[in-house]
Amino acid sequence: MTSSLEGRTALVTGASRGIGLAIAQRLVDAGARVVISSRRQENLNEALLTFDQRTSVHAIAAHVGTRSEAERVVAQSIEHFGSLDILVNNAATNPYFGLLVDISDAQMQKTYEVNQTSVLTHSGAAWHQWMSEHGGVILNVASIGGLGPEPGIGWYNVTKAAVIHLTKQLAFELGPRVRVNAIAPGLVRTELARGLWENNEAQVARHIPLGRLGEPDDIAGIAQVLVSDESSWMTGQIIVVDGGTTNQPTGGVA
Ligand SMILES: NC(=O)c1ccc[n+]([C@@H]2O[C@H](COP(=O)([O-])OP(=O)(O)OC[C@H]3O[C@@H](n4cnc5c(N)ncnc54)[C@H](OP(=O)(O)O)[C@@H]3O)[C@@H](O)[C@H]2O)c1
């Protein structure tokens, strides 16, 4: 089997739906035992129903935005499956759409904690509780928004730019025991991005060279490779998966 994860254990945050759920499903299909986590137990219960191999999946409700919750979910994951080889920092939020200069303190703080500091607190907990001794792999879900400006989601993008830098810094600090990489998705058909595609999908798709929005599994396939031994000599890298969105003419004069 390609990218086999037989015998590995993983924690995927934000895994009750969307990209996180697709990643968890890929990991289980590849042989891993996976803890799925998100805030709401009822969402996790629904997600659990989508797995064929239920004994390979365990759900833990937790809020990614605080250090104590990060330490708890990592500890309970290790307690349940006996190890933690793979951490996927996927959960994120975007409570604000508008000019950067008009965002409220509460919106700014929430986005910062859920999208940015969670990557550090979960990676730190995984390192201290398991990976410093046993090794492991961390995969962060960033965004192409972290690579440059876009209308409306400026602060979200600032947090994603930070996730990109956190990936590089953590890879530098935690090697050789732990590899740390990131995926930067383009527009994917999920709840988080619904406002960006729901009423104008055909128009949006025209600006994507591959002619369609991404689906969660388009991201999950690459995630599977990045947490497996197929990528064992890769760390600190940001892999763009965006249907070609960022590969456009610059508009400059040749
Ligand atoms: N969709 C896109 O176009 C796109 C593009 C680029 C990057 N991304 C990135 O891809 C990742 C996944 O996004 P998605 O599009 O799949 O989003 P989604 O469908 O909205 O799913 C978000 C997941 O995160 C959980 N979550 C939200 N806030 C949380 C919190 N405070 N603590 C714990 N879990 C929380 C949600 O479940 P609960 O409600 O139960 O907590 C849900 O499982 C994110 O990092 C996002 O920034 C997405």
The ligand as an SDF file (V2000), in Angstrom:
LIG
                    3D

 48 52  0  0  0  0  0  0  0  0999 V2000
  -11.7260   25.5890    3.1570 N   0  0  0  0  0  0  0  0  0  0  0  0
  -10.8020   26.3320    2.5910 C   0  0  0  0  0  0  0  0  0  0  0  0
  -11.0050   26.9180    1.5120 O   0  0  0  0  0  0  0  0  0  0  0  0
   -9.4460   26.4520    3.2360 C   0  0  0  0  0  0  0  0  0  0  0  0
   -8.4430   27.1070    2.5230 C   0  0  0  0  0  0  0  0  0  0  0  0
   -7.1920   27.2380    3.0890 C   0  0  0  0  0  0  0  0  0  0  0  0
   -6.9430   26.7070    4.3420 C   0  0  0  0  0  0  0  0  0  0  0  0
   -7.9380   26.0750    5.0160 N   0  0  0  0  0  0  0  0  0  0  0  0
   -7.6180   25.5310    6.3350 C   0  0  0  0  0  0  0  0  0  0  0  0
   -8.0180   24.1820    6.4210 O   0  0  0  0  0  0  0  0  0  0  0  0
   -8.2610   23.8500    7.7900 C   0  0  0  0  0  0  0  0  0  0  0  0
   -9.6040   23.1600    7.9110 C   0  0  0  0  0  0  0  0  0  0  0  0
  -10.6100   24.0620    7.5140 O   0  0  0  0  0  0  0  0  0  0  0  0
  -11.9870   23.5960    6.8590 P   0  0  0  0  0  0  0  0  0  0  0  0
  -12.1800   24.4320    5.6770 O   0  0  0  0  0  0  0  0  0  0  0  0
  -12.0460   22.1390    6.7610 O   0  0  0  0  0  0  0  0  0  0  0  0
  -13.0040   24.1360    7.9890 O   0  0  0  0  0  0  0  0  0  0  0  0
  -14.3840   23.5910    8.5450 P   0  0  0  0  0  0  0  0  0  0  0  0
  -15.0670   22.6980    7.5890 O   0  0  0  0  0  0  0  0  0  0  0  0
  -15.1120   24.7970    9.0430 O   0  0  0  0  0  0  0  0  0  0  0  0
  -13.9330   22.6930    9.8000 O   0  0  0  0  0  0  0  0  0  0  0  0
  -13.3260   23.2830   10.8990 C   0  0  0  0  0  0  0  0  0  0  0  0
  -13.1530   22.2410   11.9820 C   0  0  0  0  0  0  0  0  0  0  0  0
  -12.5180   22.8460   13.1060 O   0  0  0  0  0  0  0  0  0  0  0  0
  -13.3080   22.6440   14.2900 C   0  0  0  0  0  0  0  0  0  0  0  0
  -13.0910   23.8120   15.1400 N   0  0  0  0  0  0  0  0  0  0  0  0
  -13.4360   25.0980   14.9010 C   0  0  0  0  0  0  0  0  0  0  0  0
  -13.0670   25.8780   15.9210 N   0  0  0  0  0  0  0  0  0  0  0  0
  -12.4500   25.0650   16.8340 C   0  0  0  0  0  0  0  0  0  0  0  0
  -11.8410   25.2730   18.0840 C   0  0  0  0  0  0  0  0  0  0  0  0
  -11.8130   26.4850   18.6600 N   0  0  0  0  0  0  0  0  0  0  0  0
  -11.3250   24.1990   18.7300 N   0  0  0  0  0  0  0  0  0  0  0  0
  -11.3700   22.9610   18.1960 C   0  0  0  0  0  0  0  0  0  0  0  0
  -11.9210   22.6990   16.9960 N   0  0  0  0  0  0  0  0  0  0  0  0
  -12.4650   23.7520   16.3320 C   0  0  0  0  0  0  0  0  0  0  0  0
  -14.7340   22.4420   13.7780 C   0  0  0  0  0  0  0  0  0  0  0  0
  -15.5600   21.6480   14.6270 O   0  0  0  0  0  0  0  0  0  0  0  0
  -16.3810   22.2110   15.9050 P   0  0  0  0  0  0  0  0  0  0  0  0
  -17.3140   23.2400   15.3840 O   0  0  0  0  0  0  0  0  0  0  0  0
  -17.0660   20.9960   16.4620 O   0  0  0  0  0  0  0  0  0  0  0  0
  -15.3730   22.7420   16.8370 O   0  0  0  0  0  0  0  0  0  0  0  0
  -14.4530   21.6590   12.4980 C   0  0  0  0  0  0  0  0  0  0  0  0
  -14.2360   20.2930   12.7950 O   0  0  0  0  0  0  0  0  0  0  0  0
   -8.1700   25.1670    8.5540 C   0  0  0  0  0  0  0  0  0  0  0  0
   -6.8680   25.2960    9.1120 O   0  0  0  0  0  0  0  0  0  0  0  0
   -8.3510   26.2170    7.4810 C   0  0  0  0  0  0  0  0  0  0  0  0
   -7.7750   27.4550    7.8170 O   0  0  0  0  0  0  0  0  0  0  0  0
   -9.1840   25.9310    4.5020 C   0  0  0  0  0  0  0  0  0  0  0  0
  1  2  1  0
  2  3  2  0
  2  4  1  0
  4  5  1  0
  4 48  2  0
  5  6  2  0
  6  7  1  0
  7  8  2  0
  8  9  1  0
  8 48  1  0
  9 10  1  0
  9 46  1  0
 10 11  1  0
 11 12  1  0
 11 44  1  0
 12 13  1  0
 13 14  1  0
 14 15  2  0
 14 16  1  0
 14 17  1  0
 17 18  1  0
 18 19  2  0
 18 20  1  0
 18 21  1  0
 21 22  1  0
 22 23  1  0
 23 24  1  0
 23 42  1  0
 24 25  1  0
 25 26  1  0
 25 36  1  0
 26 27  1  0
 26 35  1  0
 27 28  2  0
 28 29  1  0
 29 30  1  0
 29 35  2  0
 30 31  1  0
 30 32  2  0
 32 33  1  0
 33 34  2  0
 34 35  1  0
 36 37  1  0
 36 42  1  0
 37 38  1  0
 38 39  2  0
 38 40  1  0
 38 41  1  0
 42 43  1  0
 44 45  1  0
 44 46  1  0
 46 47  1  0
M  CHG  2   8   1  16  -1
M  END
$$$$
